Amino acid sequence: MSITILGIESSCDDTSSSVIRDGVMLSNVIASQAVHEAYGGVVPELASRAHQQNIIPVVSEAIKRAGIDKSQIDAIAFTRGPGLMGSLLVGTSFAKGFSAALGIPMIEVNHLQAHVLAHFIKESEDDNHAPSFPFLCLLVSGGNSQIIKVNAYNDMEVIGQTIDDAAGEAFDKCAKVMGLGYPGGPIVNRLANEGNPKAFTFSKPHIPGYNYSFSGLKTSFLYTLRDELQKDPDFIEKNKKDLCASLQATVIDILMHKLRMAAKNLNIKEVAVAGGVSANSGLRDAFLDHAKRYGWKVHIPKFSFTTDNAAMVAITGYYKYMDKEFCPMDAAPFSRVQI
């Protein structure tokens, strides 16, 4: 008997809905919010209002593209957290109403866990690209930088994480002070591909274990700009490609150094990357390079699965459905949590 899951993702500024049947994605619809670009970051109140406007048409389109009737849906999976509280409330409230109307169970999904399980989304029946357990996953986004040991879909251990800023924050904040726009990560990546990664040297942290820190890098970057702008007011404009290339190279070096340590110490060569920063071309190239140098079997997500999307929520819901891990109607969203 087939299992059909409707997924809802509304943790930040993307409203998304997806339908997955027996692990195979039938649809994945995402509505992004351009309104935040003028503010240089996500404005929570504007995000929640946009979710309210988008969620019904997005869900309707996902069901339509999947070629099913809503009566065929077995359960609704929704992102309970972490994320922006107002945005999460929209998705949670919709899931409760949908569940009550159709008499189907709800499945709560941890947003970070869903990013990891995005590697298990199938796009066809014969799609067998998923990692084998156990594997390491580098989860990198605007708000999280973690190394996770994945023993099973419901058994994940965070063995290292940032103690301050995340990798994505370093990109966004440094891009902002250079006046490059928002979101900064993709802009930095594009300019970095045209610059010299050895043009500038920035500080790297010395944090024990597998934990990360990016606040020192950000401070080093800002001090470089301050000192150089005193000499030449046009310094940023003249050197923005090299600045981006050097910044990106430093971030990637920090990320991969700890991941190499973990892979060696735990003797794991099955290694994946997930989260918004996994779309960065330099990081993807670093994974491919490490696969050759260290014999890793690497798993790099499609670009469409790097950002927040409901397909990753639906596939997580699919596995939880098989274990009958349903949640009560009074489930409330949460803004902060670890895996």
N, C-alpha and C positions, 0 to 999 in steps of 0.2 A: 504494500500500500504506500502510495507516494505521500511525502511530507512537504507541504508548501508553507513557507514562512514569509511574512511581510516584515521588512525591516524599516525602522525610522531612525534617522540621525539628525539631531538638532543641537549639538553640544556647543557650537560656536556661531559662525556666520554662514554656514552652508546648510540649506534645507535639503534633505535627501531621502528618497524612498526606493526600496529595492524588493524584488520578489525572487526568492530562491526556492527551487524544488529539488529535493534529494541532493542538495549540495551544488546544483547547477544553476548559475545565474540566468534568470529569464529577462530581467530588466534592472536598470540602475539609473535613476533620474536624480540630477543635482541642480538646484537653483542657487547660484552664488549671489552675494550682496555687494554691489559696487559702491554703495552709499558710504562705506567706511574709508574709501581712498582719500577723501578730502580731509579726513581727520588724522591720517597717519597711523591708524590703528583701529581695532574693533571697538565700537561704542555699544556697550551691552544693551541699553534701552532700544537703540535703533535695530539691533540684531533681533531682539525678541519680537518687536513689531513686524519686522520683515518675515520672520518665521510664521507668525499668525496669518499673514497674507499668502504665504507660499505653500503651507503644508497641505491644504486640501487639494489644490490643483496638482501638486507634485505627486501625492499618493495616487490620485486618480490616473495620472499619466503613467505611473509605474505599473499599475494594474492593467491598464489598457495595452501597454507595450508587451507585457508578459503574456497577453492573449488568454487571460483567465477571467473568471467571475469572482467577485469578492467572497461568494459562498464557498469557494474552493480553498480558501486560506485556513490553515489549521491553527496558526498562532501568530501573534504580533510581537516582534522583538523591538525594543526601543533602547536608546542610550539613556541610562539613568545617571551617569556621571563618569568621570569628572568633566566639568565644563562651566559655562556661564549659567548661573541659576535661572535667569529669566528665559533663556533659550531652551534649557532642559525642561522647564515647566511646560512649554508649548508642546514639545514632543511627548512628554509623559502624559499630559492631559488628553492629547489626541489618542494615544494608545489606549488609555482607560476607556474613552468613549467608544472607540472601535471595538475593543474587547467586549464591552457590555452589550453593544448593539448586535454583534454576531454570536455572542455566547462562546467565544474562544479564549484560551488562556493567554496571559501576558508573560513575556520573558524579559527580564532586565539584563542589560549588557553593560559591562565595563568598557568604556571607550578605548582605553589603552590595550586591554586584552583583545579587543576587536581589531586594532591595527595589526597586532601580531598574527591573528588568525586570517587576515586578508590573504595570506599566502595559500589558504585552503579553498579559496573561491574557484570553482570550476566554471569554465565558459563553454564546455561541451562534455558529453558523457565520457569521452576518452582522454580528458585532460588530467594528467597524472604528474603535475609539476610540483606538488606539495613537498615540503621538507619532511625528513624522517626524524622521529624522536629518538633521543633528545637532540635539540639544536640550540644554538645561541642566536638571539635576535637583538640587533642594535636598533632601538626605538628612538628616533630623533625627530623632533618637531619644534614648533615655536614655544611650547611650554614644557617639553620633556626631553631628557637625554638619559636613556637607561640601557643597561646590558641585562638581558633577561635570559635565564636558562629555562627552556621550555621542555618539560618532561612529558606533557600531554596537553590536550586542549584546555583542560581544567586544572592543570598543575604547572604554574609558572612562578619562578623565583627571581626576584630582582636582586642581582648580585652586585650591581653598580649603578649609580645614578648621580646626577648633578647635585651639588650642594648649594648652588646659587642660580645663576642664569643657565638657560638651555642653549643648545647650539643655534637653534632657530632665532632665539632672542638676540644672540650676538650678531647674527646677520642683519636682523631688522633694525636694531638700535644703531649699529655702525652705519647702515645705509641711510638712516634718518638724519644723522649728524652731517652726512655728506650731501643731503638734499636730493637723494635718489628716488624718493617716493616709497609707497607702500603697496603690497608687501615687499620688503627689502630683499628677502632671500633669492627669488628668481632674478631680480635685477643684478644683484651681486654676482650670481652665477653667470649671467649673460656677459657682463663686462669682464669677469675673471677669465673667460675663455679667450679674451683678446689681450690679456696683460701678462706681465712677467711675475710669476709666483715667488721669485727670489729677490724682488726689488726692495722689499722692506722686511724687517725682522720684528716680530711682536713676541711678547712674553708668553711662555707656556707654563702651566701650573705644575706643581709637584705635590700631588694629592696621593696619599697612600691607598693601596688596594685598587679596586676597579672604579672608584668614584670619579666624577668629572667636576671641573670648575671652569667657567668661562668669564667670570667677572674680571679677572686679572687681564685677560686678553682684551676685553672691551676697554678697560682703563688704559692699557698700553697703546691701543689704537687711538684713543682720544688724546693722549699726551703727544703722540706723534703728530697728529693734526694740529694741535695747539702750537707746538714748537715750530712746525714748518710754515703755518699760516702767518706767524709773526715775521717770518723772513719774506714770504711771498703770498699775498692775498689770493692769488689765482692757483695756489698749490693743488687744491682738490681737483679743479677742472683739468689741470695739466696731467695729473697722476691718478685719476680715478680708476682707470683700468688696472694699473699696477697695484694700487691699494686694494682693490677687490680681489685680485689674483693672490696677493700675499695673505690677505685675511682668510680667504677660502682655503688656501693650502694649510694654514696654521690650524684652522678648525678641524679639517679632515685629519691632519696628523695627530691631533689630540684624541679624536674619536677612535682612530684605528690603532693607536698605541695601546690603549686599555683593552680594546677588543682582541688584539693579538695576545696580550697577556692572559686573558681569560681563556681563549681557545687553547693556548699551549698548556696552561696549568690544569685545565679540566679535560684535556685530550679530546676535544670536540672539533671536528672539521666540517660539520654541517652548520653553516652560518648564514643568517638572513638579515635583511635590513627592512625597516618599516617606518611609517610616519611621513609627514610632509617634506622633511629635509632629504628623504630618500630619493626625491626627484632631482636632487642636485647632481649634475653630470660629473663633477669632480669626485664626489663620493661614490657614485656608481662605478666610475673607472677604477677607483681605489679597490673596490670589492673584486673587480675582475682581475686586477693586478695581484691581489692577495691570493686569489684562487690559483694563479699560476705559480706564485712564489712559495706558497705554503701548502698546496694541495687541498685547499678548502673546496667544498662543494657549496657554492653561493646561491642564494635565492634573492633576486631583486624584483620587486613588484612592478607591474605595469604602471605607467604614469597615472592612469585613471584610478588606481587603488592606493596611491600615495597620500592623497588628500583625504579629508573627512568624507566618507561616503556610506550609504546605507547597506551596500552589499556586504561589507565587513561586519556590520551589525546583524544582518540576516544570517550569514554563515555561522556566526557565533550562536545565534538563536537556534539554528538547526541542530547543532551539537547538543545544546542544553535541552532542546525538546526531546531528543532521544533518551535523555536521562531524566525526563519529567521534572526539570528544574524550572518550575513556574514561580511567579511572584504574586503577592496579594494585591488587591485593588487599592490598598492604602499606601503602596510604595511611594516614597517621596524621593525626588532627585537629590544628588549631592554634588557639591562643587569641587571637592578635593579628596583624593584617595590614591593609594598605591595599588598595584596589581595584587 
